[in-house]
Amino acid sequence: MRAKFRPNTAIVTRMVDVTLRTARADDVPQVLALWLVAAENSSRPTDTGQAVETLIARDAEALVVADFDGVIVGTIIAGWDGWRAHLYRLAVHPDYRRQGMAMALLARAEQRLAALGATRLDAMVLDENSLGQSIWQRCGYRRQPDWSRWVKAL
Ligand SMILES: CC(C)(COP(=O)(O)OP(=O)(O)OC[C@H]1O[C@@H](n2cnc3c(N)ncnc32)[C@H](O)[C@@H]1OP(=O)(O)O)[C@@H](O)C(=O)NCCC(=O)NCCS
């Protein structure tokens, strides 16, 4: 799928021609490098190449990347476990933000998960991440105050 992103602010003046596609194993180093500079990294397990390769091997459609002329500038994971759908790692490189790329990645992920039978989507967002919260809000997601996340490290 080809998608053209026209700048929607005066700050960004170029047009970015980006392809949204599923990730390949040889993308893993670029994906990890992008997440270091662009993703929400606090309070979560550390990403490893092996973990991302395992994801791609288990579900080749889950990790979607925004590819700008061979450079990965955005990602989302559209996770489906056969029961529920979860979104992870929505991230856009700082140089490519405010052009609708995150919304395009999210739309692609939503399309996939709806086709698989998901009836509700969710994402974990840090309470302090107001930038991250802005996109979920913009795209129709609402905070669910009556639930807390319970975790156990393995
Ligand atoms: C959040 C993030 C993915 C947005 O990427 P993006 O490509 O710039 O987002 P888009 O251009 O598609 O913007 C979509 C909407 O998000 C909101 N938004 C995005 N950036 C914003 C900003 N700097 N200030 C306010 N609202 C913002 C707006 O509502 C925007 O819609 P609009 O352009 O119609 O106003 C990007 O800033 C990012 O990678 N942040 C760090 C990682 C992160 O926090 N990810 C979410 C974790 S849950």
PDBQT file of the ligand as one rigid body, heavy atoms in Angstrom, charges set to zero:
ROOT
HETATM    1  C1  LIG A 201       2.514  10.217  19.093  1.00  0.00    +0.000 C 
HETATM    2  C2  LIG A 201       3.160  10.068  17.701  1.00  0.00    +0.000 C 
HETATM    3  C3  LIG A 201       3.142   8.604  17.289  1.00  0.00    +0.000 C 
HETATM    4  C4  LIG A 201       2.337  10.910  16.710  1.00  0.00    +0.000 C 
HETATM    5  O1  LIG A 201       2.911  10.722  15.419  1.00  0.00    +0.000 OA
HETATM    6  P1  LIG A 201       2.576  11.738  14.236  1.00  0.00    +0.000 P 
HETATM    7  O2  LIG A 201       2.859  11.044  12.945  1.00  0.00    +0.000 OA
HETATM    8  O3  LIG A 201       3.252  13.012  14.469  1.00  0.00    +0.000 OA
HETATM    9  O4  LIG A 201       1.018  11.940  14.437  1.00  0.00    +0.000 OA
HETATM   10  P2  LIG A 201      -0.009  12.461  13.339  1.00  0.00    +0.000 P 
HETATM   11  O5  LIG A 201       0.617  13.483  12.480  1.00  0.00    +0.000 OA
HETATM   12  O6  LIG A 201      -0.661  11.293  12.669  1.00  0.00    +0.000 OA
HETATM   13  O7  LIG A 201      -1.060  13.201  14.281  1.00  0.00    +0.000 OA
HETATM   14  C5  LIG A 201      -2.262  12.586  14.658  1.00  0.00    +0.000 C 
HETATM   15  C6  LIG A 201      -2.923  13.377  15.775  1.00  0.00    +0.000 C 
HETATM   16  O8  LIG A 201      -2.204  13.223  16.994  1.00  0.00    +0.000 OA
HETATM   17  C7  LIG A 201      -2.211  14.456  17.719  1.00  0.00    +0.000 C 
HETATM   18  N1  LIG A 201      -0.848  14.973  17.802  1.00  0.00    +0.000 N 
HETATM   19  C8  LIG A 201       0.253  14.449  17.229  1.00  0.00    +0.000 A 
HETATM   20  N2  LIG A 201       1.342  15.173  17.556  1.00  0.00    +0.000 NA
HETATM   21  C9  LIG A 201       0.905  16.169  18.366  1.00  0.00    +0.000 A 
HETATM   22  C10 LIG A 201       1.546  17.245  19.029  1.00  0.00    +0.000 A 
HETATM   23  N3  LIG A 201       2.883  17.449  18.927  1.00  0.00    +0.000 N 
HETATM   24  N4  LIG A 201       0.795  18.074  19.778  1.00  0.00    +0.000 NA
HETATM   25  C11 LIG A 201      -0.532  17.890  19.884  1.00  0.00    +0.000 A 
HETATM   26  N5  LIG A 201      -1.216  16.894  19.258  1.00  0.00    +0.000 NA
HETATM   27  C12 LIG A 201      -0.493  16.044  18.523  1.00  0.00    +0.000 A 
HETATM   28  C13 LIG A 201      -3.107  15.402  16.951  1.00  0.00    +0.000 C 
HETATM   29  O9  LIG A 201      -4.442  15.242  17.425  1.00  0.00    +0.000 OA
HETATM   30  C14 LIG A 201      -2.972  14.868  15.541  1.00  0.00    +0.000 C 
HETATM   31  O10 LIG A 201      -4.078  15.170  14.746  1.00  0.00    +0.000 OA
HETATM   32  P3  LIG A 201      -4.090  16.547  13.897  1.00  0.00    +0.000 P 
HETATM   33  O11 LIG A 201      -2.827  16.560  13.085  1.00  0.00    +0.000 OA
HETATM   34  O12 LIG A 201      -5.329  16.437  13.096  1.00  0.00    +0.000 OA
HETATM   35  O13 LIG A 201      -4.102  17.645  14.928  1.00  0.00    +0.000 OA
HETATM   36  C15 LIG A 201       4.605  10.612  17.703  1.00  0.00    +0.000 C 
HETATM   37  O14 LIG A 201       4.597  11.914  18.265  1.00  0.00    +0.000 OA
HETATM   38  C16 LIG A 201       5.558   9.747  18.494  1.00  0.00    +0.000 C 
HETATM   39  O15 LIG A 201       6.168   8.848  17.937  1.00  0.00    +0.000 OA
HETATM   40  N6  LIG A 201       5.697  10.035  19.801  1.00  0.00    +0.000 N 
HETATM   41  C17 LIG A 201       6.583   9.238  20.670  1.00  0.00    +0.000 C 
HETATM   42  C18 LIG A 201       6.093   7.825  20.858  1.00  0.00    +0.000 C 
HETATM   43  C19 LIG A 201       4.749   7.797  21.526  1.00  0.00    +0.000 C 
HETATM   44  O16 LIG A 201       4.466   8.489  22.485  1.00  0.00    +0.000 OA
HETATM   45  N7  LIG A 201       3.877   6.928  20.969  1.00  0.00    +0.000 N 
HETATM   46  C20 LIG A 201       2.578   6.655  21.531  1.00  0.00    +0.000 C 
HETATM   47  C21 LIG A 201       2.785   5.700  22.626  1.00  0.00    +0.000 C 
HETATM   48  S1  LIG A 201       1.343   5.083  23.290  1.00  0.00    +0.000 SA
ENDROOT
TORSDOF 0
